[in-house]
């Protein structure tokens, strides 16, 4: 999946909360939904969005499904964010060089 879907999926605070709950490992929807301010069906819908965005894996386990963070999806998002950071650093270096050049011309 593309990073655009991941960014859109993570725009929702409930989905970010779900992702944080899964940082320690795979969980069934009942454990994920515990103490959340939304209904269990709503959590299931959020899980689908995160899964469709490539951020979660879903593994059947008996009559339950276990949800876990998908390293490949998170890595795709990280690579994109790294390019933004690289661009920002390049722009910073250019601005510093331009400022140094202006000072040396004075």
VOBA-1610 file (N, C-alpha, C; in pm, whole numbers, padded with zeros to 5 digits, always signed):
BEGIN
Unk+00084-00119+00000Unk+00000+00000+00000Unk+00088+00124+00000Unk+00033+00229-00049Unk+00102+00356-00058Unk+00095+00432+00074Unk+00194+00516+00095Unk+00199+00595+00218Unk+00079+00690+00230Unk+00018+00729+00116Unk-00097+00820+00122Unk-00212+00758+00201Unk-00236+00629+00180Unk-00343+00561+00254Unk-00309+00554+00402Unk-00183+00531+00433Unk-00140+00524+00573Unk-00159+00658+00642Unk-00121+00764+00574Unk-00138+00898+00633Unk-00286+00928+00655Unk-00369+00897+00557Unk-00513+00920+00571Unk-00570+00837+00686Unk-00525+00712+00697Unk-00575+00626+00805Unk-00534+00679+00941Unk-00414+00733+00951Unk-00364+00782+01080Unk-00414+00922+01115Unk-00491+00982+01026Unk-00547+01114+01055Unk-00650+01107+01166Unk-00707+00991+01187Unk-00811+00974+01289Unk-00747+00938+01424Unk-00779+01011+01531Unk-00719+00982+01662Unk-00753+00843+01717Unk-00870+00792+01684Unk-00906+00657+01729Unk-00814+00554+01666Unk-00782+00574+01540Unk-00693+00479+01472Unk-00551+00488+01527Unk-00508+00609+01560Unk-00376+00621+01623Unk-00375+00552+01758Unk-00483+00563+01833Unk-00495+00494+01962Unk-00487+00343+01942Unk-00557+00292+01842Unk-00554+00149+01813Unk-00411+00105+01781Unk-00343+00181+01697Unk-00205+00147+01662Unk-00116+00146+01787Unk-00135+00242+01874Unk-00057+00245+01999Unk-00086+00124+02087Unk-00211+00080+02090Unk-00246-00038+02169Unk-00180-00164+02115Unk-00150-00164+01986Unk-00090-00282+01924Unk+00063-00280+01927Unk+00121-00178+01982Unk+00268-00168+01984Unk+00331-00282+02063Unk+00262-00333+02163Unk+00317-00441+02246Unk+00297-00579+02183Unk+00215-00587+02079Unk+00192-00716+02014Unk+00050-00732+01966Unk+00025-00845+01902Unk-00105-00875+01841Unk-00213-00888+01947Unk-00334-00841+01910Unk-00450-00849+02001Unk-00576-00879+01920Unk-00674-00943+01985Unk-00805-00958+01922Unk-00884-00828+01937Unk-00987-00812+01857Unk-01065-00689+01860Unk-01123-00662+01999Unk-01161-00766+02072Unk-01219-00744+02206Unk-01119-00675+02298Unk-00993-00713+02291Unk-00891-00650+02376Unk-00860-00509+02327Unk-00860-00490+02198Unk-00833-00356+02144Unk-00945-00260+02183Unk-01069-00307+02176Unk-01185-00222+02202Unk-01206-00191+02350Unk-01142-00268+02437Unk-01161-00251+02582Unk-01126-00108+02624Unk-01219-00045+02694Unk-01203+00091+02748Unk-01190+00200+02641Unk-01227+00170+02518Unk-01224+00275+02416Unk-01358+00349+02418Unk-01356+00475+02382Unk-01479+00554+02386Unk-01572+00531+02266Unk-01540+00431+02183Unk-01626+00399+02069Unk-01670+00253+02082Unk-01775+00219+02009Unk-01829+00082+02017Unk-01733-00019+01952Unk-01755-00145+01986Unk-01674-00252+01927Unk-01691-00258+01775Unk-01815-00243+01722Unk-01828-00240+01576Unk-01750-00123+01513Unk-01747-00010+01583Unk-01671+00105+01531Unk-01522+00072+01530Unk-01475+00004+01635Unk-01334-00037+01639Unk-01305-00131+01522Unk-01397-00222+01494Unk-01379-00314+01381Unk-01367-00238+01250Unk-01446-00134+01233Unk-01437-00053+01112Unk-01301+00019+01103Unk-01255+00070+01216Unk-01124+00136+01219Unk-01012+00035+01189Unk-01026-00086+01239Unk-00927-00190+01210Unk-00924-00222+01060Unk-01040-00221+00998Unk-01046-00246+00854Unk-00973-00137+00777Unk-00994-00012+00816Unk-00928+00099+00749Unk-00776+00086+00764Unk-00731+00056+00886Unk-00586+00040+00910Unk-00530-00078+00833Unk-00607-00186+00826Unk-00563-00304+00750Unk-00557-00273+00601Unk-00661-00206+00550Unk-00664-00170+00408Unk-00550-00074+00371Unk-00506+00005+00468Unk-00395+00099+00445Unk-00260+00030+00455Unk-00261-00100+00487Unk-00136-00175+00496Unk-00062-00160+00627Unk-00128-00102+00727Unk-00062-00079+00856Unk-00081-00194+00954Unk-00177-00282+00928Unk-00203-00395+01017Unk-00206-00526+00939Unk-00169-00632+01008Unk-00191-00766+00956Unk-00305-00827+01036Unk-00377-00916+00974Unk-00489-00985+01039Unk-00462-01134+01025Unk-00456-01203+01139Unk-00427-01346+01140Unk-00540-01421+01208Unk-00605-01513+01138Unk-00707-01595+01203Unk-00643-01680+01313Unk-00710-01685+01427Unk-00662-01764+01542Unk-00785-01826+01608Unk-00816-01949+01569Unk-00940-02011+01618Unk-01058-01936+01560Unk-01149-01895+01647Unk-01266-01820+01600Unk-01245-01668+01611Unk-01122-01628+01639Unk-01090-01485+01650Unk-00990-01446+01542Unk-00974-01317+01529Unk-00872-01262+01441Unk-00778-01180+01529Unk-00650-01199+01507Unk-00551-01120+01579Unk-00498-01011+01488Unk-00495-00891+01541Unk-00446-00775+01467Unk-00308-00738+01519Unk-00219-00707+01427Unk-00083-00668+01465Unk-00034-00561+01368Unk+00063-00485+01412Unk+00123-00384+01326Unk+00199-00453+01214Unk+00181-00405+01093Unk+00249-00460+00975Unk+00379-00383+00954Unk+00493-00446+00982Unk+00620-00375+00970Unk+00642-00314+00831Unk+00599-00385+00725Unk+00619-00334+00590Unk+00542-00204+00567Unk+00420-00198+00618Unk+00339-00077+00601Unk+00396+00041+00677Unk+00441+00015+00798Unk+00501+00121+00878Unk+00633+00165+00814Unk+00707+00070+00760Unk+00834+00103+00696Unk+00812+00191+00573Unk+00709+00163+00497Unk+00676+00245+00380Unk+00648+00389+00422Unk+00571+00404+00528Unk+00539+00536+00581Unk+00666+00605+00632Unk+00752+00531+00702Unk+00876+00586+00755Unk+00967+00634+00641Unk+00977+00555+00535Unk+01061+00595+00422Unk+01012+00726+00361Unk+00880+00740+00349Unk+00825+00865+00296Unk+00859+00982+00389Unk+00837+00964+00518Unk+00867+01071+00613Unk+01015+01104+00614Unk+01100+01005+00594Unk+01244+01030+00584Unk+01276+01121+00466Unk+01203+01105+00354Unk+01230+01192+00240Unk+01191+01336+00272Unk+01084+01354+00349Unk+01046+01489+00391Unk+01154+01550+00480Unk+01206+01470+00572Unk+01312+01515+00662Unk+01437+01549+00581Unk+01473+01465+00485Unk+01589+01491+00400Unk+01572+01622+00325Unk+01454+01645+00270Unk+01427+01769+00198Unk+01440+01890+00291Unk+01390+01877+00413Unk+01399+01987+00510Unk+01545+02016+00546Unk+01625+01912+00563Unk+01767+01932+00595Unk+01841+01997+00478Unk+01811+01956+00357Unk+01874+02016+00238Unk+01837+02164+00229Unk+01712+02197+00254Unk+01667+02336+00250Unk+01737+02417+00360Unk+01755+02358+00477Unk+01822+02426+00588Unk+01968+02456+00550Unk+02037+02357+00495Unk+02176+02375+00454Unk+02185+02486+00349Unk+02096+02484+00252Unk+02098+02587+00147Unk+02075+02725+00208Unk+01981+02739+00298Unk+01953+02867+00362Unk+02074+02915+00442Unk+02139+02825+00514Unk+02258+02861+00591Unk+02372+02905+00499Unk+02389+02834+00387Unk+02494+02871+00291Unk+02463+03007+00228Unk+02336+03030+00193Unk+02296+03159+00135Unk+02321+03272+00234Unk+02288+03250+00358Unk+02308+03353+00461Unk+02458+03379+00480Unk+02539+03275+00484Unk+02683+03292+00498Unk+02740+03368+00378Unk+02690+03339+00260Unk+02736+03406+00138Unk+02701+03555+00144Unk+02578+03587+00188Unk+02536+03728+00199Unk+02624+03801+00299Unk+02656+03737+00411Unk+02741+03801+00513Unk+02881+03825+00459Unk+02932+03733+00379Unk+03068+03749+00327Unk+03073+03858+00220Unk+02961+03890+00160Unk+02956+03995+00057Unk+02948+04134+00118Unk+02920+04141+00244Unk+02904+04272+00310Unk+03037+04332+00347
//
